[in-house]
Structure formats: structure tokens, C-alpha cells
Amino acid sequence: MTASKELQLKEKQEVSSSAEQTHPGLVFTPAVDIFETDQQITLLADMPGVATEDISIDLREGVLTIAGQVKPWKKSDEEDVLAEFEIGKYYRQFALSEAIDQDKIDAQLNDGVLKLALPKAAKAQPRKITVTAG
């Protein structure tokens, strides 16, 4: 499997400031699958427990940021018997190249999977040239 030049993982960087998170809690990296055709790149991110209104997708200076918040679902009168699914946030970033038509990105959430359609710009799509008899 080769890495696409249009969509690349943002390298892990050490935080250079002494700033701390403004909201306490765990931060998870969602597992991601990426598929490519001549027309678009499709990104699937596993974000179980996140509601549509709790997802934030931001595109700034060629960096696509996906963030989501899992809210606790237990009621105040309930006690934990077993808790394997941890509550927290999801956060992941990707660097986009000029080959992605950034104005036409589409996002959908279905059954805990965020699907992003990243269409390629016309200049990045292959073009078939018709040959005519002269």
C-alpha cells in the first residue's frame, strides 16, 4: 500500500509551549482507512459514541482537522458495573495538497463512522485524450 501524495498524515510534533488542555480528559486518535480513485479520496474515521453535533471538521491553511467529543451517557442515578468504553475526545489532522478541491469536501456520520469525500481538483484528475483520424 502506497501513501497518497494528495493526503498525508500530519507528522507527530512535540508541543513546544507549556500550555495545558483547557478541558480535562482523554484524547484518542481515531482509526482511519483511506481509499483513492481517479476522482476522489475517501477517508473513513472510526469515532464511536460521537453524535453529529459533537463533531468538528476544520480546514485551515491546507490542514484538515477532525475532532469529536464522546459525552457520558449514564444517568446520575446509575452506577458503573463495567466500563470498558472510555469517554473522551477524538482528534486527528491531515495535510491536504493542492490536488484536493477543498470547496467540495463532503462529510457524513453513520453508525460511528465519519466518512469524508475529498474530491480531486480537475487538474489532478487523469484525462483521456481522443485520437481522431487525420
Secondary structure as the mmCIF struct_conf table of DSSP 4:
data_model
#
loop_
_struct_conf.conf_type_id
_struct_conf.id
_struct_conf.beg_label_comp_id
_struct_conf.beg_label_asym_id
_struct_conf.beg_label_seq_id
_struct_conf.end_label_comp_id
_struct_conf.end_label_asym_id
_struct_conf.end_label_seq_id
BEND BEND1 LYS A 5 GLU A 6
STRN STRN1 LEU A 7 LEU A 9
HELX_LH_PP_P HELX_LH_PP_P1 LYS A 10 LYS A 12
BEND BEND2 SER A 17 SER A 17
BEND BEND3 THR A 22 HIS A 23
BEND BEND4 GLY A 25 GLY A 25
STRN STRN2 LEU A 26 PHE A 28
HELX_LH_PP_P HELX_LH_PP_P2 THR A 29 ALA A 31
STRN STRN3 VAL A 32 GLU A 36
BEND BEND5 ASP A 38 GLN A 39
STRN STRN4 GLN A 40 ASP A 46
TURN_TY1_P TURN_TY1_P1 PRO A 48 GLY A 49
STRN STRN5 VAL A 50 ARG A 60
TURN_TY1_P TURN_TY1_P2 GLU A 61 GLY A 62
STRN STRN6 VAL A 63 VAL A 70
HELX_LH_PP_P HELX_LH_PP_P3 LYS A 71 PRO A 72
TURN_TY1_P TURN_TY1_P3 SER A 76 ASP A 77
BEND BEND6 VAL A 81 VAL A 81
BEND BEND7 PHE A 85 PHE A 85
STRN STRN7 GLY A 88 LEU A 96
TURN_TY1_P TURN_TY1_P4 GLU A 98 ALA A 99
STRN STRN8 ILE A 100 ILE A 100
HELX_RH_3T_P HELX_RH_3T_P1 GLN A 102 LYS A 104
STRN STRN9 ASP A 106 ASN A 110
TURN_TY1_P TURN_TY1_P5 ASP A 111 GLY A 112
STRN STRN10 VAL A 113 PRO A 119
STRN STRN11 LYS A 120 LYS A 120
HELX_LH_PP_P HELX_LH_PP_P4 ALA A 121 ALA A 121
HELX_RH_3T_P HELX_RH_3T_P2 ALA A 122 ALA A 124
BEND BEND8 GLN A 125 GLN A 125
HELX_LH_PP_P HELX_LH_PP_P5 LYS A 128 VAL A 131
#
